[in-house]
Amino acid sequence: KKVRSTVYRSVKADDPITDAYDAKSYNNFYEFGTAKEDPSRYAHEFNPYPWEIEVSGECEKPGKLSLEDLISSRSLEERIYRLRCVEAWSMVIPWTGIELKTLLASFQPTSKAKYVAFESIVRPEELRGQKGRFSTIEWPYIEGLRIDEAMHPLAFMAVGMYGEPVPAQNGAPIRLVVPWKYGFKSIKSIVRIRFTEEQPATTWNLANPREYGFYSNVNPGQPHPRWSQARERRIGAGGKIERIPTQMFNGYTEVADLYKDMNLSEYI
Amino acid sequence: MFIACASPSLYLLLVYFINPRSLGIDPVEVLLAETGEWSLRFLLITLACSPLRRLKVKRLARYRRMLGLYSFYYASLHLAIYVSGWIQFDWQLLVEDLISRPFIYIGMAVWLVLMVLAITSPKAVIKRLKKWWLVIHRFVYVAAFGALVHLWMQSRGTIDEVLVYGALLFLLLAERIYRSLTSRNPVQKRSAT
């Protein structure tokens, strides 16, 4: 797989990169189970290849896109982003992929496309977390962005992580990375993209709207009902864990314009 | 028995101080979860003593006070890890948590109840308190229920654990209610809890 890579460092150099091992073995991907170590433990049960994404809804050129086409037709770039989980831990991860805008634009969304909805794979025979009977969330996992958020240059579609294909536990083979929002917005193992006129119903928002808003921008001033969001546990280089202040929009203040007319304590 | 009850905490703390990474990527999180769960386990084992005695399994009942104290011990460890490792002595946050977060203040209330029960557990105090001891120690049910709610409130995505512990607690309570309803002389019988 030939990759022409351009490096785009969008995190400050003083944010040391989390060890690859940590980022690959401590994460949430409930499709494999709810414990942090479940995804890496059961990842081998999932075989993502071959992969196709179906694009539909309010666009001129709906259709299917295979992973091969996506990778071979575009040059990939690397981005090092902070990832802030709503549970108040964070990491710094290098991703390889393409700007979400580039991908979405090729399907020519119409003026009716006010939102984009993303859907993850459902394959209970390979994803044991989807078999759980007492799960409080429903499958498929669905996430969404407002179209202007999706078109922001920071919104990223990743196919690689630490210079390798995204491992199954982190959302192989293709996942979203929206660095100024809580991690659960960055949906993994995407099989469907839909342009919609109405705000899509999203998984965590359906499960508990009081705790997980549609926007879910990282916001230290807006506490989660069960814990403060003012600080985070940064799982940094060498496995070192530090309790550091959380920044508005996870430090990506260039997105503030997207929300300039909104009261962010209301639109959580 | 004493050592058996202490061993989960000894093991966890030993591993934490020798090689924390072997507990997990975030060892403090593991310590927090494990000590909390052991506290609830000991609380349930304590509550199982008297039903087991009625089933002619008498050995455990002899250790009931110690088992209860162990529940308090693990709850105290849990609290200490929360304050020192999790929020790292951020007192302002602690106050904020205690005022505005049911998840935290329910947990704290459970710890306070367990502390009162622990303080009133020596024989001399039991004698001094007479029938009040029984009234005070009824609060063990409040603590158990609170601990379950606390566990439930930290759950995300699945409630398997809550259902298992909840079912056990329900069973232990149901047995007591059934007994008090069917016994002819409930007052006298109940004093044997």
Interface residues (C-beta under 8 A of the other chain):
Chain A: D22 S25 Y26 Y30 T34 K36 E37 E87 W89 G132 F134 S135 T136 I137 A207 P223 P225 R226 W227 S228 A230 R231 R233 I235 G239 I241 R243
Chain B: R21 G24 I25 D26 V28 E29 I87 Q88 D90 L93 E96 D97 S100 R101 P102 F103 M153 Q154 R156 G157 T158 I159 D160 L163
